[in-house]
Amino acid sequence: MKLSVVTTLYRSKATIDEFYRRAVAAAEPITQDIEIVMVNDGSPDDSLSRAVALHKADPRVVVVDLSRNFGHHKALMTGLAHATGDLVFLIDSDLEEAPELLTRFYARYMEGDCDVVFGVQTARRGGLFERTTGALFFSLVNILSDHSIPRNVVIARLMTRDYVRALIRHRDREFLIAHLLQVTGFRQVQLPLKKLSESPTTYSVRMRIEMAVKFLTTTSTKLLYGVLYLGLCIFVLSTLAIGYYVCRYLLSGIGVDGYTSIIVSIWFFGGLTTLILGILGIYIANVVSEVKRRPYTVVRSVHRAHDAAVSLSNVVHVPSREARHESGPRT
């Protein structure tokens, strides 16, 4: 059995060496056939050079260097595409989730009733604002999204080869990885854990808001249908109001003053416009999701010690001359 440990690098120079040491120490008791896949997501520090140094010292380290920063979740998916293990352990390299979780996840996997073991926080870390916004995000997801995701889910998880193969077949160009991890299906079980570090997050408030909006607008048809039904309700109510005032005028001769007629007209045309935009929005959302065929990452180079069969359907590989000389043959 081969075991792959997949992680990403972004401003990781302070943790990369310790992560490597602890990940190898956790993996070797399970199997000697391991690989550590590190994806450099355009890190501005010297994370790449440190990872390449680890690769030269230990050929089990595979370094995937992206051409720029594409984002955490896309880098994770790229790392999974390059992993070749029968089991794949996905975890961040910032040590907020302990690499030793692999031992616990593997013991649960060996019970034989699951394909994926993943972690959820027993309590969200951070201050009041971070905890409140996190709770709000998961509440909105459960209400508006077509597929709910476990509350306080973390990246750390152990997955089978079949599950990973199915996961990387997704063609989504804009996504939240927690959503793809859930909709892929298979037998998944969760284990409670606590994040160990209080290091500052790289996700700003603006990035969190953008991620929430992107997630809801790319995964939720409920949101679009809600807009559609809201427009329909306004349209129906304004039509009834028009009918009421017309009937009152015909039966009792009571006219409609200017203010009322203006408000009714605004309601009518506003509701009609919202109805039309809701219908068009559904079609546009479907068209956009189908026609965007750009790769979600571009790989500049891969430092790998030997050939391995990997699936790269969602990435573009642009080999560099340096990587060819340093790493030998690769896919």
C-alpha positions as CSV (number, residue, x, y, z in Angstrom):
1,M,0.0,0.0,0.0
2,K,1.2,3.5,-0.9
3,L,0.3,6.5,1.2
4,S,0.2,10.1,-0.1
5,V,0.3,13.1,2.2
6,V,-0.9,16.2,0.3
7,T,-0.5,19.8,1.5
8,T,-0.1,23.3,0.1
9,L,2.5,26.0,0.8
10,Y,1.8,29.7,1.2
11,R,3.9,31.7,3.6
12,S,4.9,28.4,5.1
13,K,8.6,28.8,5.6
14,A,8.2,28.8,9.4
15,T,6.4,25.4,9.5
16,I,7.4,23.4,6.4
17,D,10.4,21.6,8.0
18,E,8.5,20.6,11.1
19,F,5.5,19.6,9.0
20,Y,7.7,17.3,6.9
21,R,9.3,15.7,9.9
22,R,6.0,15.1,11.8
23,A,4.2,13.9,8.6
24,V,6.8,11.4,7.8
25,A,6.9,10.2,11.5
26,A,3.1,9.7,11.4
27,A,3.1,8.0,8.0
28,E,6.0,5.5,8.4
29,P,4.4,3.3,11.0
30,I,1.5,2.8,8.6
31,T,3.6,2.0,5.5
32,Q,7.2,2.6,4.2
33,D,5.9,3.4,0.8
34,I,4.9,7.1,1.2
35,E,5.1,10.4,-0.7
36,I,4.7,13.9,0.5
37,V,3.1,16.1,-2.1
38,M,3.7,19.8,-1.5
39,V,2.0,22.4,-3.8
40,N,3.6,25.8,-3.8
41,D,0.7,28.2,-4.4
42,G,2.7,31.2,-5.5
43,S,4.2,31.7,-2.0
44,P,6.0,35.0,-1.8
45,D,8.6,33.7,0.8
46,D,11.2,31.0,0.3
47,S,8.7,28.1,0.8
48,L,9.5,26.7,-2.6
49,S,13.2,26.6,-2.1
50,R,12.8,24.9,1.2
51,A,10.5,22.3,-0.3
52,V,12.9,21.7,-3.2
53,A,15.7,21.2,-0.6
54,L,13.5,18.6,1.1
55,H,12.9,16.9,-2.2
56,K,16.6,16.7,-2.9
57,A,17.3,15.2,0.5
58,D,14.3,12.9,0.4
59,P,13.0,11.7,-3.0
60,R,9.7,10.8,-1.4
61,V,8.9,14.6,-1.4
62,V,7.1,15.7,-4.5
63,V,7.0,19.5,-5.1
64,V,4.4,21.0,-7.5
65,D,5.1,24.6,-8.3
66,L,2.2,26.6,-9.6
67,S,2.8,29.5,-11.9
68,R,1.1,32.0,-9.6
69,N,-1.2,32.1,-6.6
70,F,-4.5,30.4,-7.6
71,G,-6.0,30.1,-4.2
72,H,-5.9,27.6,-1.4
73,H,-8.7,25.3,-2.5
74,K,-7.6,25.1,-6.1
75,A,-4.0,24.3,-5.0
76,L,-5.4,21.5,-2.8
77,M,-7.2,20.0,-5.8
78,T,-4.1,20.2,-7.9
79,G,-2.1,18.4,-5.2
80,L,-4.8,15.6,-5.1
81,A,-4.4,15.3,-8.9
82,H,-0.7,14.6,-8.5
83,A,-1.1,12.2,-5.6
84,T,-0.6,8.5,-6.5
85,G,-1.2,6.7,-3.2
86,D,-3.8,4.1,-2.4
87,L,-4.7,6.3,0.6
88,V,-4.4,10.1,0.5
89,F,-4.1,12.2,3.6
90,L,-5.0,15.9,3.0
91,I,-3.9,18.5,5.5
92,D,-2.7,22.0,5.7
93,S,1.0,22.7,6.4
94,D,0.5,25.4,9.0
95,L,0.4,22.8,11.8
96,E,-3.0,24.1,13.1
97,E,-4.2,20.6,12.3
98,A,-1.6,18.1,13.7
99,P,0.0,15.7,11.2
100,E,-0.4,13.1,13.9
101,L,-4.1,13.0,13.1
102,L,-3.2,10.6,10.4
103,T,-2.7,7.8,13.0
104,R,-6.2,8.4,14.4
105,F,-7.8,8.7,11.0
106,Y,-6.1,5.5,9.8
107,A,-7.3,3.6,12.9
108,R,-10.9,4.7,12.2
109,Y,-10.5,3.9,8.5
110,M,-9.3,0.3,9.3
111,E,-12.7,-0.4,10.9
112,G,-13.7,-1.0,7.3
113,D,-17.0,0.9,7.1
114,C,-15.9,4.1,5.4
115,D,-14.0,5.5,2.4
116,V,-13.3,8.9,4.0
117,V,-12.4,10.0,7.5
118,F,-12.5,13.8,8.0
119,G,-12.2,16.2,11.0
120,V,-14.6,18.7,12.4
121,Q,-13.8,21.3,15.1
122,T,-15.5,20.7,18.4
123,A,-15.5,24.5,18.8
124,R,-14.5,27.2,16.4
125,R,-11.2,28.9,17.2
126,G,-10.7,32.7,17.2
127,G,-12.5,35.6,18.7
128,L,-16.2,36.5,18.9
129,F,-16.3,38.0,15.4
130,E,-14.7,34.9,13.8
131,R,-16.9,32.5,15.6
132,T,-20.1,34.5,14.8
133,T,-19.3,34.9,11.1
134,G,-18.4,31.2,10.9
135,A,-21.7,30.2,12.5
136,L,-23.6,32.6,10.2
137,F,-21.8,31.1,7.1
138,F,-22.7,27.6,7.9
139,S,-26.3,28.6,8.7
140,L,-26.7,30.3,5.4
141,V,-25.2,27.3,3.6
142,N,-27.6,24.9,5.2
143,I,-30.6,27.2,4.4
144,L,-29.7,28.3,0.8
145,S,-27.3,25.7,-0.6
146,D,-28.5,22.6,-2.5
147,H,-26.0,20.5,-0.5
148,S,-25.2,21.2,3.2
149,I,-21.7,20.8,4.5
150,P,-20.7,19.7,8.0
151,R,-20.5,22.6,10.5
152,N,-16.9,23.6,11.4
153,V,-15.4,21.1,8.9
154,V,-11.6,21.3,8.5
155,I,-9.3,20.3,5.7
156,A,-7.7,17.3,7.4
157,R,-9.0,14.0,6.0
158,L,-7.9,10.5,4.9
159,M,-9.3,9.3,1.6
160,T,-9.2,6.2,-0.5
161,R,-7.8,6.2,-4.1
162,D,-11.3,5.6,-5.6
163,Y,-12.7,8.6,-3.7
164,V,-9.9,10.9,-4.8
165,R,-10.2,9.7,-8.4
166,A,-13.9,10.6,-8.3
167,L,-13.2,13.9,-6.6
168,I,-10.7,15.3,-9.1
169,R,-13.1,14.5,-11.9
170,H,-15.2,17.5,-11.0
171,R,-15.0,20.2,-13.6
172,D,-16.0,23.2,-11.4
173,R,-13.8,26.3,-12.0
174,E,-15.2,28.2,-9.1
175,F,-15.7,26.1,-6.0
176,L,-15.4,25.7,-2.2
177,I,-13.5,22.5,-1.7
178,A,-15.7,21.5,1.3
179,H,-18.6,21.4,-1.0
180,L,-16.9,19.1,-3.6
181,L,-15.7,16.9,-0.8
182,Q,-19.3,16.3,0.3
183,V,-21.1,16.0,-3.1
184,T,-18.5,13.4,-4.2
185,G,-20.3,11.1,-1.9
186,F,-18.9,7.7,-0.8
187,R,-19.0,6.5,2.8
188,Q,-17.8,9.4,5.0
189,V,-17.4,9.6,8.8
190,Q,-16.3,12.5,10.9
191,L,-14.1,12.7,13.9
192,P,-14.0,15.6,16.4
193,L,-10.7,17.5,16.8
194,K,-9.3,20.8,18.0
195,K,-7.1,23.1,16.1
196,L,-3.8,23.4,17.9
197,S,-2.4,26.7,16.8
198,E,-3.6,30.3,17.3
199,S,-1.6,31.6,14.4
200,P,-3.2,34.5,12.4
201,T,-5.3,33.4,9.5
202,T,-4.5,34.3,6.0
203,Y,-8.2,34.8,5.2
204,S,-9.2,38.4,5.6
205,V,-12.8,39.5,6.2
206,R,-13.1,40.5,2.6
207,M,-11.8,37.1,1.4
208,R,-14.3,35.4,3.8
209,I,-17.2,37.4,2.4
210,E,-16.1,36.8,-1.2
211,M,-15.8,33.1,-0.5
212,A,-19.3,32.9,1.0
213,V,-20.8,34.8,-1.9
214,K,-19.0,32.7,-4.4
215,F,-20.0,29.5,-2.7
216,L,-23.7,30.4,-2.6
217,T,-23.8,31.8,-6.2
218,T,-22.1,28.7,-7.7
219,T,-23.8,26.0,-5.7
220,S,-27.3,27.2,-4.8
221,T,-30.2,27.0,-7.2
222,K,-32.4,27.7,-4.2
223,L,-31.1,31.2,-4.2
224,L,-32.1,31.7,-7.9
225,Y,-35.5,30.1,-7.4
226,G,-36.0,32.3,-4.3
227,V,-35.5,35.3,-6.5
228,L,-37.8,33.9,-9.1
229,Y,-40.6,33.2,-6.5
230,L,-40.1,36.6,-4.9
231,G,-40.6,38.3,-8.2
232,L,-43.6,36.1,-8.9
233,C,-45.2,37.0,-5.5
234,I,-44.7,40.7,-6.1
235,F,-46.1,40.4,-9.6
236,V,-49.2,38.6,-8.4
237,L,-49.8,41.0,-5.5
238,S,-49.4,44.1,-7.7
239,T,-51.8,42.6,-10.2
240,L,-54.4,42.0,-7.5
241,A,-53.9,45.5,-6.3
242,I,-54.5,46.9,-9.8
243,G,-57.6,44.7,-10.1
244,Y,-58.9,45.9,-6.8
245,Y,-58.5,49.6,-7.6
246,V,-60.0,49.1,-11.1
247,C,-63.0,47.3,-9.7
248,R,-63.5,49.9,-6.9
249,Y,-63.5,52.6,-9.5
250,L,-66.0,50.8,-11.8
251,L,-68.4,49.8,-9.0
252,S,-68.3,52.9,-6.7
253,G,-66.7,55.6,-8.8
254,I,-63.9,56.1,-6.3
255,G,-60.8,57.0,-8.2
256,V,-57.2,56.4,-7.5
257,D,-55.0,59.4,-6.5
258,G,-51.7,60.0,-8.2
259,Y,-49.5,58.7,-5.3
260,T,-51.3,55.4,-5.2
261,S,-51.2,54.8,-8.9
262,I,-47.5,55.5,-9.0
263,I,-46.8,53.1,-6.2
264,V,-48.9,50.4,-7.8
265,S,-47.1,50.9,-11.1
266,I,-43.7,50.7,-9.4
267,W,-44.7,47.4,-7.7
268,F,-46.1,46.0,-11.0
269,F,-43.1,46.8,-13.1
270,G,-40.6,46.1,-10.3
271,G,-42.2,42.7,-9.8
272,L,-42.3,41.9,-13.5
273,T,-38.6,43.0,-13.9
274,T,-37.5,40.8,-10.9
275,L,-39.5,37.9,-12.4
276,I,-37.8,38.2,-15.7
277,L,-34.4,38.6,-14.2
278,G,-35.0,35.5,-12.0
279,I,-35.8,33.4,-15.1
280,L,-32.8,34.8,-17.0
281,G,-30.6,34.3,-14.0
282,I,-31.3,30.5,-13.9
283,Y,-30.4,30.2,-17.6
284,I,-27.3,32.4,-17.3
285,A,-26.1,30.5,-14.3
286,N,-26.5,27.2,-16.1
287,V,-24.8,28.5,-19.3
288,V,-21.9,30.0,-17.3
289,S,-21.2,26.9,-15.3
290,E,-21.0,24.8,-18.6
291,V,-19.0,27.1,-20.8
292,K,-16.1,28.0,-18.5
293,R,-13.4,25.5,-19.5
294,R,-10.3,27.2,-18.3
295,P,-8.0,25.1,-16.1
296,Y,-8.2,26.2,-12.5
297,T,-4.4,26.0,-12.0
298,V,-1.3,26.2,-14.2
299,V,1.6,24.0,-13.0
300,R,5.0,25.6,-13.8
301,S,7.1,22.6,-12.7
302,V,7.0,19.3,-10.8
303,H,9.9,18.0,-8.8
304,R,9.4,14.2,-8.7
305,A,12.0,11.5,-8.3
306,H,10.3,9.0,-10.6
307,D,7.4,8.5,-13.0
308,A,4.0,8.2,-11.6
309,A,0.5,8.0,-13.2
310,V,-1.5,11.1,-12.3
311,S,-4.7,12.6,-13.5
312,L,-4.3,16.2,-14.6
313,S,-7.6,16.9,-16.3
314,N,-8.1,20.2,-14.5
315,V,-4.6,21.6,-14.6
316,V,-2.3,22.9,-17.3
317,H,1.3,21.7,-17.0
318,V,4.1,23.9,-18.2
319,P,7.4,22.2,-17.5
320,S,10.4,24.4,-16.7
321,R,13.9,23.6,-17.9
322,E,15.2,23.7,-14.3
323,A,12.6,21.1,-13.1
324,R,13.6,18.8,-16.0
325,H,17.2,18.9,-15.0
326,E,16.7,18.6,-11.3
327,S,13.9,16.1,-11.0
328,G,14.4,13.6,-13.8
329,P,11.5,12.2,-15.7
330,R,8.0,12.9,-14.5
331,T,4.4,13.2,-15.8
